[in-house]
């Protein structure tokens, strides 16, 4: 019970920091961005530890964090698989040209994405595919917001998604490729949960809802609000429906 209470406290803190972000003055938003990722990361890892133990949490960090760091370092150095981009130095200390906070962000969403995929699918291939889509769809919100905030910049002039200019389509393809690899390793290494993690489910659905609202109302990014709402919603909405049905069928 203590572990569960701690996880829910961390989930609440992660949501609270994200609520505070658009209410902050521009000068404070970078600090809040980093804090948001760190708190969200800790919440996700703590929940993974609650479900899979310390070893499982370590696997999550090694696979998603290590895999994300390698992919980003290669991406910054070579332009593959995302396209040509560079970080602007605003997000704090860097390793291999990548802000330390970035691999933490891969971890913080990889765990909820895995839970979502395992809730919606049973077979391994389907779980990996859905998990990769669940993780990649988040970047439809993330990238436009972070580019607008000046945290990284794109050099490619390739077309992007409709209504989201300035970010090449290769970025999303690269995310999908890396996400498939991460989800495949996590699905293989971590035993399947007996029931969806409620904290992880809350984190994923909160990110979806808050991203649509934030982009539409606070950040002046209606294109990503619409496209991200549709693409991430294709996973988040069925997930929410399945969770609702499960709750109605569980005996009191």
Residue pairs with C-beta under 8 A, 6 or more apart in sequence:
3 46
3 49
3 50
4 50
6 46
7 43
7 46
7 47
7 50
7 199
8 199
10 39
10 42
10 43
10 46
10 47
11 43
11 47
11 199
11 202
11 203
13 39
13 43
14 36
14 39
14 40
14 43
14 203
15 202
15 206
15 210
17 32
17 35
17 36
17 39
17 40
18 36
18 40
18 206
18 210
19 210
20 32
21 29
21 32
21 33
21 36
21 214
22 214
22 218
22 219
24 32
29 149
30 90
30 91
30 149
30 151
33 91
33 101
33 149
33 151
34 91
34 92
34 101
37 101
37 104
37 105
37 108
38 101
38 104
40 105
40 108
40 203
41 104
41 105
41 107
41 108
43 108
43 199
43 203
44 60
44 107
44 108
44 109
44 110
44 111
44 112
44 200
44 203
45 57
45 60
45 61
45 107
45 111
46 57
47 111
47 197
47 199
47 200
47 203
48 56
48 57
48 60
48 111
48 190
49 56
49 57
50 197
50 199
51 193
51 197
52 59
52 60
52 190
52 191
56 189
56 190
59 186
59 189
59 190
60 107
60 110
60 111
60 186
60 190
61 107
63 110
63 182
63 185
63 186
63 189
64 103
64 106
64 107
64 110
64 111
64 182
64 186
65 103
65 104
65 106
65 107
66 103
67 106
67 178
67 181
67 182
67 185
68 102
68 103
68 105
68 106
68 107
68 110
68 178
68 182
69 95
69 96
69 98
69 102
69 103
69 106
71 81
71 82
71 174
71 178
72 96
72 98
72 102
72 103
73 95
73 96
73 97
73 98
74 80
74 81
75 81
75 82
75 83
75 85
75 174
76 85
76 86
76 87
76 96
76 97
76 98
77 96
77 97
79 85
79 156
80 174
81 170
81 173
81 174
81 177
81 178
82 170
82 171
82 174
82 175
83 154
83 155
83 156
83 158
83 168
83 170
83 171
83 174
84 154
84 155
84 156
85 152
85 153
85 154
85 155
85 156
85 171
86 152
86 153
86 155
87 94
87 97
87 98
87 99
87 102
87 151
87 152
88 150
88 151
88 152
88 153
90 149
90 150
90 151
91 99
91 101
91 102
91 151
92 99
92 100
92 101
93 99
93 100
94 100
105 142
106 182
108 203
109 135
109 138
109 204
109 207
110 135
110 179
110 182
110 183
110 186
111 200
112 134
112 200
112 201
112 203
112 204
112 207
113 131
113 132
113 134
113 135
113 138
113 179
113 183
113 204
114 127
114 131
114 183
114 186
114 187
114 190
115 193
115 196
115 197
115 200
115 201
115 204
116 130
116 131
116 134
116 200
116 201
116 204
116 235
116 236
116 239
117 126
117 127
117 128
117 129
117 130
117 131
117 134
117 183
117 187
118 127
118 131
118 187
118 192
118 193
118 196
119 196
119 201
119 239
119 242
119 243
120 130
120 235
120 238
120 239
120 242
121 127
121 129
121 130
124 187
124 188
127 183
127 187
128 180
128 183
128 184
128 187
129 180
130 235
131 179
131 183
131 186
131 187
132 176
132 179
132 180
132 182
132 183
133 176
133 179
133 234
133 235
134 204
134 232
134 235
134 236
135 175
135 179
135 182
135 183
136 172
136 175
136 176
136 179
137 228
137 231
137 232
137 234
137 235
138 207
138 211
138 232
139 171
139 172
139 175
140 161
140 164
140 172
140 224
140 227
140 228
140 231
140 232
141 207
141 211
141 212
141 215
141 224
141 228
141 232
143 167
143 171
144 164
144 166
144 167
144 215
144 221
144 223
144 224
145 214
145 215
145 219
145 221
145 224
146 152
147 153
147 154
147 166
147 167
148 219
148 220
148 221
154 166
154 167
154 168
154 171
156 168
156 170
157 168
158 168
158 169
158 170
159 168
159 169
160 166
160 167
160 168
160 169
160 171
161 167
161 169
161 172
161 227
162 223
162 227
163 222
163 223
163 224
163 226
163 227
164 223
164 224
164 227
165 223
195 246
196 243
196 246
201 239
201 243
204 236
204 239
205 236
205 239
205 240
208 232
208 233
208 236
211 225
211 228
211 232
212 225
212 228
212 229
212 233
215 221
215 222
215 224
215 225
215 228
216 222
216 225
216 226
